[in-house]
Amino acid sequence: MPHTAIPVNGFPLNIIHPVHEHTSGSLVAFTHALALAYQSHGEIEIIDIRDKGEAFESPSVRAVLEKWGLLPPNSERGDVQKIGLRVTKIVKNGNARKVITGRMEKRPHDLLVIGTHERHGLGSLFGQDLAEYLADAFRQTTLYVPANGRSFVNPDTGAVVLNRILIPVPDTEFAQAAFSFCKKLLSIFPQAKPEIIGLHCGESFPSLPGPLVEGLSLRTVVSADPVVPAIAAAARENVADLVIMATEGRNTFSKKVVGSNTEQVLHQSVCPVLSIPLE
């Protein structure tokens, strides 16, 4: 049975990162997952799924941390824990959907980080059926990282660049979820001082509670275009480093046919997309 996603009410972050197809896109998503886990003094659980006979070495946590200057050369496994990071790595052969969903059912996580291929939607890296299942059934807060899009984590240095964050705002309820998680994310990366671009498709921007946007550099934009094209255009025109979207998932017949707004945005994604399920 699918579990209800646990809201991130504090730190550390407990992150699950599946590695299914061993491509360059996997490394991009991995560096985002690792940076989030390290900065929050949390845990990263890497699920490495391989086809039988596959001779691929998945990214080494210690090698990347050494590259970022967070560990000395030739570090030992115990050195990772000394910098406040917990790592679990599971390597299995078999069906990716069965392995990943089995682990997610067994142990809830705060955040799922997965890679996608730009302009091919959720399932391009993990298989359409698997991605749809994870998005729909688990209602898990998820960071989708396009392999060919802009990254907000530099894979060579670990430096985080969040200059502009785009947040679609259909109404106050969606804004509450998206802006709350945005503030938590920025508390993980206090060096980031981004401009927050609030996008509303309609006649006038919704009124937002003062405490919700307090401390943020917020600019609001109103568009007459349909939601998905408006988000894609705003992300491109403003050179967004991240899109944060609250989502209800596929709760209507039409969405089951054409996909959720989040999934459609990912078809045109130029940067990572953070999807936050509403309760």
C-alpha atoms as one frame of an Amber mdcrd trajectory, in Angstrom:
protein
   0.000   0.000   0.000   1.303   3.485  -0.779   2.216   5.639   2.183   1.391
   9.294   2.728   4.399  11.530   2.142   5.836  12.888   5.377   6.083  16.682
   5.262   9.513  18.122   5.870   9.022  19.898   9.191  12.694  20.149   9.996
  16.062  18.618   9.379  17.852  16.412   8.584  16.450  15.444   5.186  16.071
  11.745   4.483  16.597  11.404   0.719  16.105   8.406  -1.548  17.869   8.408
  -4.912  17.302   5.563  -7.374  19.951   4.878 -10.009  18.389   2.832 -12.798
  19.910   3.686 -16.185  23.599   4.349 -15.746  24.052   7.460 -17.865  25.464
  10.943 -17.418  21.967  11.991 -16.397  22.224   9.750 -13.361  25.315  11.641
 -12.176  23.561  15.010 -12.459  20.662  13.846 -10.293  23.066  12.141  -7.874
  25.012  15.344  -7.224  21.762  17.178  -6.390  20.693  14.423  -3.999  24.110
  14.366  -2.334  24.292  18.152  -1.937  20.836  18.258  -0.332  21.651  15.408
   2.048  25.036  16.862   3.031  23.828  20.436   3.532  20.931  19.283   5.729
  23.176  16.914   7.732  20.824  14.176   6.625  20.834  10.807   4.949  20.996
   9.658   1.353  19.803   6.200   0.413  21.052   5.143  -3.021  19.126   2.348
  -4.731  21.360   1.044  -7.521  19.402  -1.235  -9.856  21.333  -3.117 -12.508
  20.622  -5.494 -15.317  22.240  -8.878 -14.933  25.846  -8.793 -16.030  26.037
  -5.008 -16.002  29.558  -3.954 -15.025  28.860  -0.354 -14.053  30.172   1.314
 -10.921  27.617   3.792  -9.587  28.902   7.167  -8.391  31.030   6.978  -5.259
  29.871   9.232  -2.434  33.383   9.538  -1.042  34.929  10.265  -4.444  32.473
  13.098  -5.059  32.902  14.535  -1.557  36.682  14.429  -2.040  36.285  16.220
  -5.364  34.217  18.894  -3.615  36.917  19.338  -0.965  34.676  18.102   1.845
  36.814  15.014   2.500  40.585  14.530   2.261  42.015  12.367  -0.532  41.912
   8.622   0.105  39.265   9.058   2.780  37.728   6.136   4.612  34.085   5.174
   5.012  33.971   6.444   8.573  35.042   9.909   7.429  31.643  10.422   5.777
  29.824  10.122   9.093  32.259  12.552  10.675  31.000  15.339   8.408  27.412
  14.652   9.445  26.236  12.585   6.489  24.694   9.124   6.608  24.810   6.937
   3.504  22.942   3.734   2.716  23.613   1.994  -0.575  21.590  -0.902  -1.913
  22.752  -2.656  -5.090  20.318  -5.093  -6.683  19.618  -6.818  -9.954  16.055
  -7.040 -11.133  12.952  -5.087 -11.962  13.462  -1.398 -11.231   9.831  -0.702
 -10.353   9.637  -3.616  -7.944  12.911  -2.770  -6.193  12.286   0.979  -5.825
   8.642   0.773  -4.810   9.398  -2.049  -2.384  11.962   0.117  -0.616   9.691
   3.173  -0.578   6.859   1.139   0.919   9.180  -0.226   3.584  10.653   3.100
   4.634   9.174   6.595   4.111  11.513   9.356   2.923  11.305  13.141   2.926
  12.447  13.578  -0.657  12.818  11.476  -3.787  15.450  12.701  -6.266  15.313
  11.222  -9.766  16.793  12.099 -13.155  14.867  12.739 -16.359  15.809  13.516
 -19.925  14.840  16.994 -21.081  11.709  17.181 -23.240  10.855  13.553 -22.794
   8.942  13.654 -19.530   9.082  11.791 -16.257   9.674   8.349 -17.586  12.582
   8.847 -19.937  15.172   7.740 -17.425  13.160   5.312 -15.326  10.533   4.015
 -17.742   7.168   5.705 -18.117   5.212   3.183 -16.070   7.587   3.373 -13.101
   7.705   7.163 -13.022   3.944   7.502 -13.242   3.537   5.009 -10.437   5.974
   6.836  -8.172   4.357  10.203  -8.920   0.756   9.034  -8.583   0.730   6.300
  -5.962   3.294   7.496  -3.462   2.455  11.204  -3.490   6.113  11.769  -2.612
   7.811  15.142  -2.593  10.117  14.755  -5.583  12.961  16.642  -7.218  13.137
  15.881 -10.941  16.540  16.711 -12.440  16.765  16.904 -16.253  19.981  15.468
 -17.639  20.389  18.177 -20.269  18.913  21.132 -18.421  20.401  23.712 -16.077
  21.638  22.330 -12.777  21.675  24.239  -9.519  24.483  22.061  -8.137  27.888
  22.232  -9.826  28.999  18.580 -10.191  32.691  19.547 -10.072  32.645  21.719
  -6.947  29.331  21.072  -5.196  28.608  24.814  -5.315  24.904  25.698  -5.324
  23.607  28.402  -7.653  20.009  29.464  -7.048  19.641  32.906  -8.594  16.002
  32.606  -9.639  13.259  30.246  -8.446   9.943  30.080 -10.300   6.825  29.248
  -8.266   3.482  28.857 -10.073   0.693  30.189  -7.828  -2.833  29.106  -8.830
  -4.226  29.987  -5.395  -3.284  30.477  -1.736  -3.413  26.771  -0.853  -0.878
  25.847  -3.520   1.251  28.858  -2.566   1.365  27.752   1.078   2.914  24.384
   0.199   5.347  25.726  -2.410   6.592  28.798  -0.517   6.942  26.866   2.754
   9.181  24.275   1.116  11.067  27.016  -0.707  11.972  28.602   2.631  13.145
  25.243   3.984  15.278  24.728   0.896  16.868  28.159   1.264  17.614  27.476
   4.916  19.639  24.472   3.721  21.562  26.725   1.340  21.812  30.022   3.277
  24.363  31.381   0.815  21.665  31.464  -1.884  19.702  34.730  -2.114  17.463
  34.102  -5.110  14.769  36.191  -6.680  11.472  34.343  -6.286   9.218  34.706
  -9.314   5.574  34.049  -8.477   3.602  33.176 -11.625  -0.192  33.289 -11.784
  -2.248  32.402 -14.845  -5.361  34.534 -14.635  -6.487  38.111 -14.112  -4.846
  39.046 -10.809  -2.187  37.557  -8.547  -3.651  35.900  -5.405  -3.155  37.648
  -2.070  -0.465  35.859  -0.066  -0.089  35.972   3.743   2.752  38.266   4.808
   4.570  35.632   6.929   4.582  33.235   3.968   6.706  35.527   1.802   8.543
  37.395   4.556  12.286  37.548   3.928  11.946  36.570   0.277  12.765  38.740
  -2.720   9.454  38.208  -4.521   8.426  39.417  -7.957   4.956  38.519  -9.212
   4.015  37.875 -12.829   0.512  37.445 -14.296   0.029  35.574 -17.566  -3.010
  35.083 -19.789  -1.512  31.922 -21.309  -2.505  28.360 -20.334  -0.687  27.048
 -17.264   1.874  24.690 -18.801   3.052  26.951 -21.663   3.176  29.900 -19.242
   5.397  28.011 -16.801   7.718  26.768 -19.550   8.006  30.258 -21.040   8.614
  31.922 -17.656  11.317  29.394 -16.768  13.116  30.064 -20.050  12.703  33.846
 -20.108  13.785  34.294 -16.488  16.588  31.682 -16.690  15.122  29.880 -13.687
  17.394  27.546 -11.742  14.467  25.703 -10.154  10.689  25.416 -10.517   8.734
  24.601  -7.347   5.206  23.283  -7.929   2.559  22.105  -5.509   0.470  19.415
  -7.179  -2.736  17.474  -6.697  -1.541  14.763  -9.057  -3.889  13.029 -11.477
  -7.115  13.607  -9.611  -9.328  14.178 -12.653 -10.109  12.095 -15.729  -8.504
  14.624 -18.068  -5.278  14.606 -16.056  -5.204  10.812 -16.174  -5.332  11.096
 -19.963  -2.885  13.970 -20.580  -0.828  13.874 -17.373  -0.574  16.265 -14.448
   0.648  19.838 -14.926   3.927  18.837 -13.293   4.454  16.007 -15.755   3.615
  18.240 -18.703   6.025  20.924 -17.450   8.749  18.286 -17.298   8.254  17.621
 -21.001   9.634  21.129 -21.573  11.825  21.468 -18.512  14.998  23.558 -18.740
  15.860  23.201 -15.041  15.057  20.932 -12.064  11.416  20.765 -10.969  10.442
  20.213  -7.329   6.969  18.686  -6.990   5.200  18.939  -3.611   1.987  16.911
  -3.171  -0.890  18.628  -1.408  -2.367  16.666   1.479
